[in-house]
Amino acid sequence: MSQGPSWHCDWNAGAPVEPEVLERFVAVERDCPGNPASLHAAGRRSRAVLEAARGDVAEALGVAADDVLFTSGGTEAANLAVLGLGDPDLPVLLAPVEHPCVLEPASARGCVTWRVDRSGAAVVESTDAAVGLVCLVHAQSELGTLQPVAAAAAVARAAGAPLFVDAAQSLGRVPLADVLESADALALSPHKCGGLRGHAVLVIRGGASALRRPLLRGGGQEQGMRPGTQSPALCAANALAITRALEETERRGRRMAEARAAFLAGLRASRVEHHILTPLPTSLPNTLMIAFEDVDGRSLLPLLDLAGVRASHGSACASGSPEPPAVLRAIGMPESLQRAAVRFSFGWRDAADELAQCGRTVGETVHRRHKKN
C-alpha cells in the first residue's frame, strides 16, 4: 500500500460517516436495547426513538411520517417500489441509465425503454404503450448525469402510472425539490451522505398502502411491508445524516464542485491525454468519469490504489463484472473508451489543494502505465 498521501475518490460508492452520526448511533444502541415491537418499558423507549427518527426524516423532506419506510438499503427500497407499485400486469417505462437494483426487478415485469442521449440523459417521450410504472433515476451513478425527472412525471401522469425515483446519489449533493414535487415514491441512501451502511429510506406518497405486497414475510413492521426488527440506532443516526445533508446541500455541492475542478486542473497539468465523459454542466457536482487513451480502466485501478488514489470503474454493486458500465454502451461510446473509463467521485470534506495533487498523481500514474506498454 502507498506510504504517501492517499485520496478517497469513490464517494459515490459510499461517504465516510459523519462523526456526530456515529455518536448518535452508539448512544442509541447503548441506551435503547429493547426491541421496538415489545410492549414493556424498554421496548416502548426504543419505539419512541424509532418513530422520532421517522418524524425527523419526514419533516426534513416535507412529507407525512406515514410516507417514510425504513429498509435495509437502497436495493431493498428500489425492489419494494419497482415490484410493488402500479399495475403489475403492465411493463415498466425506464431508460438504461438506472442502477441494477431498478433494472433487474423491472425486467421481471417487462420494460418499455426510452433512448439515451450522448450526455447520458434519458430522452423522455410519451409512449403509446400501456405501462404500469415509470422509473427515472435522479442522478446517474457513473456519469453523474442529472435526469429530467419533471418530464418523466408528466409522462407518468399521462399514462396513469406512478413515478419512482432513485435519489440515492443526489442526497446532499443537489437540491431534491423537483423530485419531492414530482415523484410518487423515492429512495434515499444515507451512506452516500455521511450516514451508516445497511439502511435506507423509501418515501411513498400515501404510505405503504400503495405497495402491492412485501418482499419478505414474517412480521408487521413498517406498515406490514418490511418485516423484521428495526434498528432504532440506525434509524436515529441516519435520520440525523439525512437532515444534515438536506440542510447543507448548497454548501456541500459547492465544496464538491471546487474539489472536482481542482482535480481536473491537476490532471491537465500532468498533460496526460484523457476524455471527460461526464457532462459537467448538467451533472452531480462531485462526479467525474474519464477515459484515458490506450489504458484499460479496470487494470488501471490497482495502480491508482498503489499510488494512493481510490477510484472505481463504475457502480460498486457491479464491480465484479468485467463489462464496462451499461450506460456507456447506451450513449454509443466506442468500446475502446468504455473500457478505458474510470470514475472519480469527491466529497464535501475534500480540500481543493489536495485534490489538485491527486489529479497530478493520476496523470503521472497513467504516464507510467503508458511507458510499460
N, C-alpha and C positions, 0 to 999 in steps of 0.2 A: 504493500500500500504506500501511497505518497506520504513522505515526511514533510512536505512543504505545505503551502496553502491548499485549502480544499473549498469547493463551492457546491452547494446543493442546487442544481439546476433542473430539478424534477418535481417542482411544486404541484404540477397538475396530477401527479401520482399521489401526492399527499403532502400537506404542510406540517412542519414541526408544531407540536402542541403549544398553545399559549400557556405560560406559567400559571395564570390565575384560573384557567380552565382545569388544569391538572390539580391545582389546590382544591377547587370545588369538588372534583371527583373524589379525592382522598377524604375530604371532610364528610361528604355524604355517605360514602362507603363505610366509614368508621362509625358514624353516628346513627345510621339508619339501617341496621342489619335485617330488619323484618321484611318478610315477603309482602309486597303491596296489595296482594289479594287476601291476606289474612285479616281477620276481624279483631284481633287483640290490639293492644295499645301500640306495640312496636310496628305491627302491620299498618295500622292507621297512620302512624307517623311517616312511614315510607310512602304510603299512598298520597299523603298531603304534599310531600316533596315532589312526587311524580306529577301530580296534577298542577302544582305551581309551575313546574317546568313547561308543561303543555301550555299553560296560560301565558307564560313569558314568550314562547315561540309565537303563539297566536297574536299577541299584542304587537310583537316586533314586525310581523308580516301583515297585520291589519286584517286578520281572518278570525272566524269563530274558533273557540277552543275545540269544539267537536269536529272541526275540519282537520285537526292535526293528529296524525297517526305516527307512532314511533315504530321503526323497523330495525332489522339487524344491519342494514346497509343500503346503499343506493341501488344495488342489484335487486334486492328483495322489493324495495319500494317500486322500482320500474316494472318488475314482473307482476306485482299486485295490480298495478294500473293497467298495463297492457293486456293482461289476461282477464281483467275483471271489469273494465269499463266498456260501455256501449253495447251494441248488438253483437253477440258472439258469433252469429251466423254470417256476419259480413266482414270483409277484409279490413286491414289497417292501411291508411294512407300515410306514407312517410317518404323519406329520402335516404340514400345510402351515406348519410352523414351521422347517423345515430351510433351510440355506443352499443356493443354487443348485447348488453343487458336489455336493450329495447329491440334490436333487430331479431334476436333469436326467439323470444316469445311471440313477437309479431309474426314470424314465419309460420308459427303453429296455427294462426288464424288465416293466413294468406295475406298478401301485400299488394297494394297498388302503389306505384313508385313515381315520385317526382324526379326529374332530372336535376343535375347539379351544375352550376356554372364554374368557370375557371378559378374563382376565388374560394370555392368550397361551400358556397351558399346554395341552399335548396331553391330551385325555381318554382315558387309556389303558384300553382294554377288551379282553377276549378277543374273538376272531373265529372264526367257523365256516369262513372261507375258508382254504385251504391257502396258506401263504406260505413263501418261501424265505429271507427275510432280514427282520429288524426293525431299523429305524433310529430313533434319537431323539437329537437334539442335547442336550447337557448344559445349555447356556445360550443362549437365542435371541439372535441378534446385534443385533437392532434394539430390541426392547422390553427385552431383558435378562432375560426370564423364565426362572427355573430350572425344569427339566423333571423329571417323575417317572421317573427312569431305573430305579430298583429295580423299579417296577411294570412297566415295559417289559421288563425282564429276565425277570420271571415269565411274562409273555405269550409271550416268545420261547421260553423253556424248554418251556412247554406246547405250543407249535407245533412244537417240534423244529427251530427255526431259530436261527442265531447272531444276536447283537445287536451292531450297530455304533454307536458314539457319537462324534459330532463334539464334541471338548472344546476346540476352538481358543480360544474366548473365556473359558474357565474357568481356564486355566493361570495360577497366581499370583494369582488373584482370589478363588476359593472352593476349599475342600478337594475333592480328587479321590478320596477314599477310596471313596465309594459307586460311582463309575464304575469304578475299578480292580477292585472286588469283583464288579461286575455284568456288565461288557462283555466280549465275546469279542474285540472289536477297538475301538481308539480312535485318533483322530487328534489330534495336538498341533501347534500353530503357534507356534514360538518367537518370531517377530517381534511377537507380541502381548504378550510378557512381557519385552522388553528384549533379544531376540536379533536375528539378522540375517535379512533377507528372502531369498526364493528357496530355502527349505529347510524341511523339516518332518519329523515322526516319525509313522510308523504302527506301532502296537503291535498284534500279533496273537498271541493265545494259541496256543501250539503252533507258532509260526513260519510262514514263507511257504507251507508245505505245505497250509495251509488255503485258500489262494487258488487259483482255478481256472486263471488264466492271467495273464501280464503284459500291460500296456497297450502296451508297446513291445517290439521285437525287436532283438537285436543283440549281447547280451553276457550274462554270467553273474553280474553283480554283484547284491548284495542278494538272495542265495539264488535268483538267476535271475529275480526278479520286478521288478527295477528296473534294466535295463541302462543303462550309461552310467558314465563315470568319476566316482567320488565325489570330493568336496572334503574332504580331511582338515581343512582350516582351518574350513570352515563347520560340519562335524560337531563339532569340538572346541569352537568358540566357542558353538554353540547347546546343546551338552551342558552347558556352564557356565551358560548362561542358564536352562535348564530346571531344573537343580539349585538355583540361587539362588532361582528363583521358587517352587519347592516348599518350600524351607526358610523362605521369607519370606512365605508365603501369608497367615498371620494378620495380620502387621504391615501388609503391603500392603493387604489388604482393609480394615483399619481406617482407614488413611490415605485410601483412595479414598472410603469412606463419609463421612468427615469433609469431604472436598472436595465431594462431591455435596450434602451438607447445607448447606454454606456457599454454594454456587452457588444453591441454591433459596432460601435466606434473602435473598440479594442480589436475586434475581429478584422475590421477593414484595415486597421493599421498593420496587421500581420501580412497583408497583401496575398492572402490565400483566395483562390477562386471559389466562389460559392454562389448559390442561387437561393434567394429568400422565397419560400413557398407561402408563408403566412401573409394574408392581405393586411398589412399593418394599419391602414386607416379604419378598417371595419372588423377588427379582431379584439379578443381579450388583450388587455394591456401588458400581460405578463408572458405571452406565448410566442414562440419563435421556432418555426420549423425551417430547417436549412438543408439543402443538398450540396454536398461537396463533390466536385468533379473527380471522377475516377476513384472514388472511395466507397466501399460498401459500408453503409451506416451501421449495421449490426456488428461488423468486425471492428469498427472504429470505437465503439462504446467501451470495450475493455481498456483500450489505450487511453481514452479520456479518463477513465476511472483511475488508472495508474498515475495520471497527471493531476489528479485531484478534482476532476470535473464529473459530477454525477448527472448524466443526461439519459435520454431514452430514445427508442426508435419509434415510439408511439404509445398508445394506451397501455398502462401497466397490466391490465386484465388480458391483453393479447401478447404479452411479452414473450411467451413461449412459442409463438408462431413464427415460422421462417418467412412468412409472407409480409410484404410491406402493408402499411395501413390501407384499408379498403377505400378510404376517402381519396387517396391519391390516384387510385385506378378510376374512381368515379369522375374526377375532374379531368381525366385524359392525360395525366402526367406520363411522359415516357418512362418505360420500365427502368432504364438506367438511373434516372433521377429518383424514382420511387425507392430503389434500393440504396441510394446514396443519402437518404433523408435521415436527419437526426432532429429530435425535438428537445429544445431547451425551454424551461419554464421557470419563472422567477417569482420572488415573494416580496412582501411589504417590508421585511426586515433587511433586505439586501441593500448594501451601500454601493453607490454608483462607481466610486473609485475601485472597489474590489471587483465589481463586475467587469470593468474595463480590463483589468488584469486577467480575469477569467477569459474574456474574448481573445486576448492575445495568446493565452495558453492554448486555447482550442486551435487557433491558427497555426501555432508552432507544432502542435501535435499532428495536424493534418499534413503540414510540410514534411515532417519526419516520416509519415506514412507513405507519402509520395516518393520519397527518396528510397525507401525499402523496396518499393515496387519497380 
